Amino acid sequence: MQYRAVKYQGLIQSIGAVASMSRRSNCWDNAVMESFFSRLKVELVFAEKYQSIEQAKASIFEYIEIFYNRVRQHSALGYLSPMEYEQRYA
């Protein structure tokens, strides 16, 4: 319910963002992102001790742009990285 709170929704609107919520009681609507954030935490965040927000941002950027998209094999893509998959099927 906190994501539907008036103050939260007001903040979202004040920065020009649009809130996106799944259907009530349907966890499958967000399964792809839940899986991504699970992997991010397990493969990177829990193993690190960040000294600053900037260090955390740089580390997460590198994880996504270098490792996750270019190196990490994804079972849903036939054990290819997203970059390899795009190159093969583009």
CORDAWO-V92008 format. One record per helix or strand of 2 or more residues. SS is the DSSP state (H for helix, E for strand). FROM is the first residue (numbers start at 0). TO is the last residue. If there is no record, write none. Layout:
# CORDAWO-V92008
SS|FROM|TO + SS|FROM|TO
This chain:
# CORDAWO-V92008
H|1|3 + H|5|13 + H|26|42 + H|44|46 + H|52|69 + H|74|76 + H|81|88
